[in-house]
Each structure stands twice: as C-alpha cells, then as structure tokens.
Amino acid sequence: MTNVTNWAGNVSFASALERPRSVAEVQELVAGSEKVRVLGTGHSFNRIADSAGVLLTVADLPKVVEVGERGVTVSAGLRYGEITAVLEQHGLALHNLGSLPHISVAGACSTGTHGSGDTNGPLADAVNSITFVDARGELVTLTRDDADFAGSVISLGALGVTVSLTLDVQPSYQVSQVVYDGLPVERLSTDFADVMGSAYSVSAFTDWVDPDVMVWRKQRGHQPIEPTWLGATVADGPRHPIKAMPADYATQQGGLPGPWNERLPHFRLEFTPSNGDELQSEYFVPRERAAEAFDELRTLGNQFAPVIQVSEVRTIAADDLWLSPSQGRDTVALHFTWIQDEAAVRPIVANLEAALAPLDVRPHWGKVFAADAATLRERYPKVPDFIALAAKYDPAGKFRNPYLDTYLPS
C-alpha cells in the first residue's frame, strides 16, 4: 500500500487509492462497497476526502472535453488547465478561474473554490449540469431546471461520485495583469469599492502587519498602466504573492494582454506544484462588513506574525448554491496561508474565528477551521436542506465519513 497524502502533506489518508478507468468501473466499485470517498487533486487541508473504506480518484477516467449547445462537458477528474486550453482553441472561455490551474474541476466545484471579481460567482456557479454515481451505483444527472440542482454542485462528496459536469462558456477574451506595490492598508477600508472594482478580477495581498498592500489587477482587454494609483506604485518587475518568493512561476504581469486562461490564475500551468509546505484557512464575510473585518484582522496582525505566510483578499458575487460560501450574499473572501505547523496554527485560527464571529463569517469547507456543527448550521442556512438531500441519494450513508459526521451530522 502506497501512502496517499493531500497536496500539503499534512493529511495521510487511511486507504489505498483506487483508480477506475471507466464510468462503469466507478459504478461497480460504488455498488460493491460499504464506504466510498473521492480524492481530487488533494488541495484540501483537512480530512474532508478521507475514507475508512474505498478511496478513489476519477483522474483516470477517459478525458472528455466536448463543446455543445449547453456549454462544455468535461470529465470530472480533468484539471482546469487541461480544459481551458481546449476552450481557448475553440475561441471560448469560462467566467473565472482559481489561483491554481492544477486543481480538478469536480474537486474545485464540490468544495466551493473561487477566483475574484465583484461580478464573478464561484467556479461552481458555471456548472449547469452534473452527473454523479449515487449510492446504488446508478448514474444521476441534474440540471439547473431540477429542484435538487442547487444542492448538488458544492456537495462535499456527500451525494456520490461526480463523473462529469457541463459548464457555461462565453466567447474568449484577453486579460492584462498589472501589479501594484505599496497600497496603504487603510485604503482597503476607506476605498474598498475603488480597490476591488478597479479590474475584472482583483486580489490584495497583506500580512495584516505591513502597512503596505500588494494588489494584482486583472482586467479584460488592454489595461492602461497608471504609474501611481491610490497611493500605490506600479511594480518594477514580476511578483509572487509572497513578497520574498521568486516570481518565476507567476502568470504574465506588466500589463501585457494575453489569453484569459494564462492570466486569470496566479500561477502558470507549466509550474507543477509538488507538495506545499503550508496550511490554509479561508473565511467569508458579507461585503458590507468588509471594513469591520479588516479592522479585526489588523488588530490580530501581531498574533498572526509567527505563523502567517500571506493573506489574500478577494470578492465574490452572490450565488444560490446551498453550501456555497457566497450563497445569498455578495462576499469578501479572506484567505490565509500559514506555515505547516498545525499545533501553532490552530489557536490562531480559533482566535481569528472568534473575532470574526459577529460578522456572520463562514469558513471554507476544505481548509483548516475551528467551527463546530452548530455554528456551520447557523452560518450556512441551507445546511438542513442539504443534509436531507444527501440522505435522499445516499440513505445508508455510504459517502459519509468522520468529517461529514462531525460537521454535517444527519
């Protein structure tokens, strides 16, 4: 048995990894197993994918990227970088991408992965049809016209094994990326709309101690370069999100327009991450509470200092997917990359969540958090509906694991 870990290496899974090579094999494996979970590309930082029974990957299913009337239908195990290159060849595009193009489509959608942009919903918002293998080993397809659809896309693997998805597409577009150094951190509060609305996709990087913030602005089409902007200055060379790191693997900056799929991520597909020496947490607050959140984070900055590598601020448009962190509200995402020392990080995470609790904060399902089931049920109002939906497709709990039993008890 080969030891299977997540990308960061902080989670070792209990089971060997099964690699079915056809949808029929997935169906047979699910039908004949008592417990099943699916591992995507492993970019979660907790035990959400773990299984005491069968652990499988859909990465070896036949690769499908088919453009049709409803959009593009893709096999679930494909990475975003693989499908976006094909779409670009067809003159098509997706609405947005995450920071890494290396993540699998199904894994990213099922856990609520997102990019940034005031008008951009999470990656799962592009899904208009999903096909999964349910607990009986039968194929189920749901579309936006189905009552169960809004609970089926960001599903944390609780409904079954996703084998394909159809995504909305649009005509291809160019993106130019300009990085600014030295935005005064106070501007995140006083000029929040101007900062985050300055481009199609905007990310602000800070550690909540440094008075200067680095901002990455990704604009559709050509973006004139302003030498100074809101007290910041255009970067004099390429940047990595972590200031001390080399920018070799970052996507093209400097305002040079290029294909959407080569600019919207922070990192190039040619850069293949091995394991990341880090842990991650992420929290989501209503957009109108952003300034309050920033005040709390700056107060906690000195506590963060021993364990933080970088924090990223992004915006997400509201959507209607039941377990989405941006369900029902325009949202500000507060991402934290920590050192890989869980004993040191956990107390900081608990303090962080306590400070943000009055702001109706939601934690990311796939990252390190401290919230309990009662808190999650309060912050994610559709949790009761989702638990009932999971029981409909999986009445015996074949896809449940200790993570789901802890945070989404039936």
PyMOL commands that set and color helices and strands:
alter all, ss='L'
color gray80, all
select helices_A, chain A and resi 23-31+80-89+105-111+123-126+149-151+187-190+192-196+260-262+287-304+342-359+373-379+383-393+402-407
alter helices_A, ss='H'
color red, helices_A
select strands_A, chain A and resi 17-18+36-38+54-56+65-68+71-75+92-93+127-133+139-143+161-167+170-171+174-184+201-206+212-220+228-229+232-234+258-259+279-286+308-316+331-338+362-363
alter strands_A, ss='S'
color yellow, strands_A
deselect
rebuild
show_as cartoon
